[in-house]
Amino acid sequence: MVVSQTVRILIVRMSALGDVIMASGLIPALRARWPDAHISWLVEPAAAPLLREHPRLDQIIVWPRSEWQKLWVSGQRIQVLRSALALRKQLRAKRFDLAIDAQSLLKSGLWAWCSGAPRRLALKGREPSHWLATETLTLSPALPQEALMGREYRALARHLGAPEAAFQPDLVLRAEARAQAGTALTAAGLAPGQAHAVFCPWTTRPQKHWFETEWQALGAQARAAGLVPVLLGGPAEAEASAVLAARMPGSLSLAGRLPLDASLAVIASARLLVGVDTGLTHAGTALKVPTVALFGSTRPYLDAGLPTTRVLYSGRSCSPCRRRPSCDGRFDCMRDHTAESVWAAAEAVLAAAEPARRRPILPLNPA
């Protein structure tokens, strides 16, 4: 009698939010390849709520990077070393058969190596993390129009023998998060039966932002279609969101007022999402909410693999500039997006939405 051994897999993708969302497609892909596998994920605290209580994950292991950094700066370096050794011991105790470095950075490659997994797969990236792997995957360059959302993670799954169709972004929202989102929307003034559109205006760099006047004009378009604009963001964007909401009649701001998983639940219940290059925008696609994503200084995946997501990117000769804008602060690439063109894309993704979500929009002020 041959006893089959459970394959033990560690996924290492610790940040950022958008990339963790895209990499979540590895979960169903690996389940399709190894249905009985024990799958763990190493992640930083900020992204951990994306994976919390995920029914297809067996374990989340949190690397408290920021906490270690504070200890290091305060001179408690022995404590950092002890914590690092404890995490290494925790990883090794799991006896992983396979570690997937899905981040391709030195820090992720180091933790994959520390896991002790005899098989370690990594993408060849800009940092030498692949030196710590036993297998390296090199992606061939792709033209922007050929880039599929999560292309690198799909390649990892394909390399491991997972069926192509099994790779789908996989976010699971807890009932508590959905309840918290509903309570927050009601408290903010969204009436029962009113449909809402989520706006995600904020991200890490100003060259990735869209312009306030365009958001205001887009808000008017949404209101005319019976959608209440709801602004989302983190605590650092709460003040800016409140100012923008005050200048956008009929809109609401929940920025900085909800934990991440409740913000995702607000997105899941939305009729539409429009956002810049930020993790919350990627969540719209993962949750199959009709989504319009605005890109300029960063090169996007133009194909999200869904008809309900439209990526707008003008592809100027200076794009993508990433962290080195050459336009003297004009951000011309983002000026290529107008409220009219964005709303036209919004109408297209709404029309493409699956029948289950294509419910009537109730008028805000019924006669």
C-alpha positions as CSV (number, residue, x, y, z in Angstrom):
1,M,0.0,0.0,0.0
2,V,1.4,3.4,-1.1
3,V,0.7,6.2,1.3
4,S,0.6,9.6,-0.4
5,Q,2.4,12.4,1.3
6,T,0.8,15.8,1.7
7,V,2.8,18.4,-0.2
8,R,3.7,21.4,2.1
9,I,4.0,24.7,0.3
10,L,5.1,28.2,1.4
11,I,4.2,31.2,-0.6
12,V,6.4,34.2,0.1
13,R,4.8,37.5,-1.1
14,M,4.9,39.9,1.8
15,S,3.8,43.2,0.2
16,A,2.4,45.4,-1.4
17,L,-1.4,45.2,-1.3
18,G,-1.9,45.2,-5.0
19,D,0.7,42.5,-5.6
20,V,-0.6,40.3,-2.8
21,I,-4.1,40.6,-4.4
22,M,-2.8,39.6,-7.8
23,A,-0.6,36.8,-6.3
24,S,-3.7,35.4,-4.5
25,G,-4.4,33.6,-7.8
26,L,-1.7,31.2,-6.7
27,I,-4.0,29.8,-4.1
28,P,-6.6,28.2,-6.4
29,A,-3.9,27.3,-8.9
30,L,-1.9,25.4,-6.3
31,R,-5.1,23.8,-5.0
32,A,-5.9,22.6,-8.6
33,R,-2.4,21.1,-8.9
34,W,-2.2,19.6,-5.4
35,P,-5.8,19.4,-3.9
36,D,-4.6,18.1,-0.5
37,A,-1.6,20.3,-0.1
38,H,-0.9,22.2,3.1
39,I,-0.4,25.9,1.9
40,S,1.0,28.6,4.1
41,W,1.7,32.3,3.2
42,L,4.3,34.6,4.6
43,V,3.1,38.2,4.6
44,E,3.7,41.5,6.4
45,P,1.0,42.8,8.8
46,A,-0.4,45.5,6.4
47,A,-1.4,42.9,3.8
48,A,-2.4,40.1,6.3
49,P,-6.1,41.1,6.3
50,L,-6.3,40.2,2.7
51,L,-5.7,36.6,3.6
52,R,-7.2,36.3,7.0
53,E,-9.4,33.2,7.6
54,H,-9.0,32.3,3.9
55,P,-10.7,28.9,3.5
56,R,-8.2,27.7,0.9
57,L,-5.1,28.7,3.0
58,D,-4.0,26.5,5.9
59,Q,-1.9,29.1,7.6
60,I,-0.8,32.7,7.5
61,I,2.6,33.5,8.9
62,V,3.2,37.2,9.6
63,W,6.6,38.8,9.4
64,P,6.5,41.9,11.7
65,R,9.0,43.9,9.6
66,S,8.1,47.4,10.9
67,E,8.2,46.2,14.5
68,W,11.7,44.8,13.9
69,Q,12.8,48.0,12.3
70,K,11.7,50.0,15.3
71,L,13.5,47.7,17.6
72,W,16.6,47.9,15.4
73,V,16.5,51.7,15.4
74,S,16.0,51.9,19.2
75,G,19.2,49.8,19.6
76,Q,17.4,46.5,20.6
77,R,19.3,44.5,18.0
78,I,19.7,41.4,20.0
79,Q,15.9,41.2,20.3
80,V,15.6,41.5,16.5
81,L,18.1,38.7,16.1
82,R,16.2,36.5,18.5
83,S,12.9,37.2,16.7
84,A,14.5,36.4,13.4
85,L,15.8,33.1,14.7
86,A,12.4,32.3,16.2
87,L,10.7,32.9,12.8
88,R,13.3,30.8,11.0
89,K,12.7,28.0,13.5
90,Q,8.9,28.4,13.0
91,L,9.3,28.1,9.2
92,R,11.6,25.1,9.4
93,A,9.3,23.3,11.8
94,K,6.7,23.2,9.0
95,R,9.0,21.1,6.9
96,F,8.0,22.7,3.6
97,D,8.6,20.8,0.5
98,L,8.3,23.8,-1.8
99,A,8.8,27.5,-1.2
100,I,7.7,30.0,-3.8
101,D,9.5,33.4,-3.8
102,A,6.8,35.4,-5.5
103,Q,8.3,38.8,-4.7
104,S,11.8,38.4,-6.2
105,L,13.5,40.6,-3.7
106,L,16.4,39.7,-1.5
107,K,14.3,39.8,1.7
108,S,11.7,37.3,0.2
109,G,14.4,35.1,-1.2
110,L,16.1,35.0,2.2
111,W,12.9,33.9,4.0
112,A,12.2,31.2,1.3
113,W,15.8,30.0,1.9
114,C,15.3,30.1,5.7
115,S,12.3,27.9,5.4
116,G,14.6,25.0,4.6
117,A,12.4,23.8,1.7
118,P,14.4,21.6,-0.6
119,R,12.7,23.0,-3.6
120,R,12.7,26.8,-3.9
121,L,11.3,28.5,-6.9
122,A,11.9,32.2,-7.7
123,L,11.5,34.6,-10.5
124,K,14.7,36.2,-11.7
125,G,14.4,39.9,-10.7
126,R,16.4,43.0,-10.2
127,E,17.8,41.8,-6.8
128,P,19.9,38.6,-6.5
129,S,17.2,36.7,-4.6
130,H,17.3,33.9,-7.2
131,W,20.8,32.9,-6.0
132,L,19.0,31.5,-2.9
133,A,16.6,29.4,-5.0
134,T,17.0,25.9,-6.4
135,E,14.9,26.8,-9.5
136,T,14.8,30.1,-11.4
137,L,12.1,31.3,-13.8
138,T,13.0,34.1,-16.3
139,L,10.0,35.9,-17.8
140,S,10.4,37.0,-21.4
141,P,9.8,40.7,-22.1
142,A,6.2,41.4,-23.0
143,L,4.7,44.3,-25.0
144,P,2.4,46.4,-22.8
145,Q,-0.6,45.3,-24.8
146,E,0.4,41.7,-24.2
147,A,0.7,42.0,-20.4
148,L,-1.9,40.1,-18.6
149,M,-2.7,41.0,-15.0
150,G,-0.6,38.9,-12.6
151,R,1.6,37.7,-15.5
152,E,4.5,36.8,-13.3
153,Y,2.4,34.8,-10.8
154,R,0.6,33.0,-13.6
155,A,4.0,32.0,-14.9
156,L,5.0,30.5,-11.5
157,A,1.7,28.5,-11.4
158,R,2.2,27.3,-15.0
159,H,5.8,26.3,-14.2
160,L,4.5,24.2,-11.3
161,G,2.0,22.4,-13.6
162,A,-1.1,24.2,-12.5
163,P,-3.9,24.4,-15.1
164,E,-4.0,27.9,-16.7
165,A,-7.7,28.4,-16.0
166,A,-7.3,27.7,-12.3
167,F,-5.4,31.0,-11.7
168,Q,-7.9,33.6,-10.6
169,P,-7.4,36.3,-7.9
170,D,-8.9,34.8,-4.8
171,L,-10.1,37.2,-2.0
172,V,-12.5,36.0,0.7
173,L,-14.3,38.5,2.8
174,R,-15.4,37.7,6.4
175,A,-19.0,38.2,7.4
176,E,-17.8,40.6,10.1
177,A,-16.1,42.7,7.5
178,R,-19.2,42.9,5.3
179,A,-21.3,43.8,8.4
180,Q,-18.8,46.6,9.3
181,A,-18.9,47.9,5.8
182,G,-22.7,48.0,5.7
183,T,-22.8,49.8,9.1
184,A,-20.2,52.4,7.9
185,L,-22.0,53.1,4.7
186,T,-25.3,53.6,6.5
187,A,-23.7,55.8,9.1
188,A,-22.1,57.9,6.4
189,G,-25.5,58.6,4.8
190,L,-26.0,55.9,2.2
191,A,-29.7,55.1,2.2
192,P,-31.1,51.6,1.9
193,G,-31.4,50.7,-1.8
194,Q,-28.9,53.3,-3.0
195,A,-26.2,52.0,-5.2
196,H,-22.7,53.4,-4.8
197,A,-19.5,53.8,-6.8
198,V,-16.1,53.5,-5.1
199,F,-13.5,56.1,-6.0
200,C,-9.9,55.3,-5.0
201,P,-8.0,58.6,-5.7
202,W,-4.9,58.1,-3.5
203,T,-1.7,56.2,-3.8
204,T,2.0,56.5,-2.9
205,R,3.3,59.0,-5.4
206,P,1.8,62.3,-6.7
207,Q,2.6,61.4,-10.4
208,K,0.1,58.5,-10.0
209,H,-2.7,60.7,-8.9
210,W,-5.6,62.1,-11.0
211,F,-6.7,65.7,-10.7
212,E,-9.3,66.9,-8.3
213,T,-11.3,68.8,-10.9
214,E,-11.6,65.6,-12.9
215,W,-12.7,63.6,-9.8
216,Q,-15.4,66.3,-9.2
217,A,-16.6,66.0,-12.8
218,L,-16.6,62.2,-12.6
219,G,-18.6,62.4,-9.4
220,A,-21.2,64.5,-11.1
221,Q,-21.5,61.9,-13.9
222,A,-21.9,59.1,-11.3
223,R,-24.6,61.0,-9.4
224,A,-26.5,61.6,-12.7
225,A,-26.5,57.9,-13.2
226,G,-27.8,57.3,-9.7
227,L,-24.5,56.2,-8.1
228,V,-23.3,57.7,-4.8
229,P,-19.5,58.3,-5.0
230,V,-17.8,56.8,-1.9
231,L,-14.1,57.7,-1.4
232,L,-11.8,55.1,0.1
233,G,-8.2,55.3,1.3
234,G,-6.1,54.8,4.3
235,P,-5.7,56.9,7.5
236,A,-3.1,59.1,5.7
237,E,-5.6,60.1,3.1
238,A,-8.5,60.8,5.5
239,E,-8.1,64.6,5.5
240,A,-7.6,64.9,1.7
241,S,-10.6,62.7,1.1
242,A,-12.8,64.8,3.4
243,V,-11.8,67.9,1.4
244,L,-12.5,66.2,-1.9
245,A,-15.8,64.9,-0.7
246,A,-16.8,68.4,0.4
247,R,-16.1,69.7,-3.1
248,M,-18.0,66.8,-4.7
249,P,-21.7,67.2,-3.8
250,G,-23.5,64.1,-2.8
251,S,-20.4,62.1,-2.2
252,L,-19.2,60.3,1.0
253,S,-15.8,59.6,2.4
254,L,-14.8,56.5,4.4
255,A,-11.1,57.0,3.9
256,G,-9.2,56.2,7.1
257,R,-12.3,55.0,8.9
258,L,-12.3,51.3,8.1
259,P,-9.8,48.4,8.4
260,L,-8.6,47.0,5.1
261,D,-11.0,44.0,5.0
262,A,-14.0,46.2,5.6
263,S,-12.8,48.6,2.9
264,L,-12.7,45.6,0.6
265,A,-16.3,44.8,1.6
266,V,-17.3,48.3,0.6
267,I,-15.8,47.6,-2.8
268,A,-17.5,44.2,-3.1
269,S,-20.9,45.8,-2.6
270,A,-20.2,48.6,-5.1
271,R,-21.7,48.9,-8.5
272,L,-18.5,50.4,-9.9
273,L,-15.0,51.2,-8.9
274,V,-12.7,53.9,-10.4
275,G,-9.2,54.3,-9.1
276,V,-5.6,55.0,-9.7
277,D,-2.7,52.6,-9.4
278,T,-3.3,51.4,-5.9
279,G,-4.1,48.1,-4.1
280,L,-7.8,49.0,-3.6
281,T,-8.2,49.4,-7.4
282,H,-6.7,45.9,-8.0
283,A,-9.2,44.6,-5.4
284,G,-12.1,45.8,-7.6
285,T,-10.9,43.5,-10.3
286,A,-10.2,40.6,-7.9
287,L,-13.7,41.0,-6.5
288,K,-15.2,41.1,-10.1
289,V,-16.6,44.6,-9.5
290,P,-16.8,46.7,-12.7
291,T,-13.5,48.6,-12.5
292,V,-11.8,51.4,-14.4
293,A,-8.1,51.7,-13.5
294,L,-6.2,54.9,-14.4
295,F,-2.4,54.6,-15.1
296,G,0.2,57.0,-16.3
297,S,3.7,57.0,-14.7
298,T,3.6,53.2,-14.1
299,R,3.1,50.6,-16.8
300,P,0.0,48.6,-16.2
301,Y,-1.3,45.2,-17.1
302,L,-3.6,46.3,-19.9
303,D,-5.5,43.0,-19.9
304,A,-7.1,42.1,-16.6
305,G,-8.5,38.9,-18.0
306,L,-12.1,40.2,-17.4
307,P,-14.4,42.2,-19.6
308,T,-15.5,44.1,-16.4
309,T,-12.2,45.8,-16.0
310,R,-10.9,48.5,-18.3
311,V,-7.3,49.8,-17.9
312,L,-6.7,53.3,-19.2
313,Y,-3.1,54.1,-20.2
314,S,-2.1,56.6,-22.9
315,G,1.4,55.2,-23.2
316,R,3.3,58.5,-23.8
317,S,6.9,58.4,-24.9
318,C,7.9,59.4,-21.4
319,S,5.8,56.6,-19.8
320,P,6.5,54.8,-17.6
321,C,8.7,57.3,-15.7
322,R,7.9,55.5,-12.4
323,R,9.8,57.6,-9.8
324,R,11.5,60.0,-12.1
325,P,8.9,62.3,-13.7
326,S,10.3,64.5,-16.5
327,C,7.3,66.8,-17.0
328,D,8.1,69.3,-14.3
329,G,5.1,68.3,-12.2
330,R,2.5,68.6,-15.0
331,F,1.9,64.8,-15.0
332,D,0.7,64.9,-18.6
333,C,0.1,61.2,-18.8
334,M,-2.7,61.5,-16.1
335,R,-4.1,64.6,-17.9
336,D,-4.7,62.3,-20.9
337,H,-7.6,60.9,-18.8
338,T,-10.7,63.1,-18.7
339,A,-13.9,62.7,-16.8
340,E,-15.7,62.1,-20.1
341,S,-13.3,59.3,-21.3
342,V,-13.3,57.7,-17.8
343,W,-17.1,57.7,-17.6
344,A,-17.3,56.2,-21.1
345,A,-15.1,53.4,-19.9
346,A,-17.2,53.1,-16.8
347,E,-20.3,52.7,-18.9
348,A,-18.6,50.0,-20.9
349,V,-17.6,47.9,-17.9
350,L,-21.1,48.3,-16.4
351,A,-22.6,47.0,-19.6
352,A,-20.2,44.1,-19.6
353,A,-21.0,43.1,-16.0
354,E,-22.4,39.7,-15.4
355,P,-26.2,39.5,-15.3
356,A,-26.2,38.8,-11.5
357,R,-24.7,42.2,-10.9
358,R,-26.6,44.1,-13.6
359,R,-29.4,45.2,-11.3
360,P,-31.4,48.4,-11.8
361,I,-29.9,51.6,-10.3
362,L,-32.4,53.2,-8.0
363,P,-32.9,56.9,-8.4
364,L,-31.5,59.0,-5.6
365,N,-34.5,61.3,-5.4
366,P,-37.5,59.3,-6.7
367,A,-40.5,61.4,-7.8
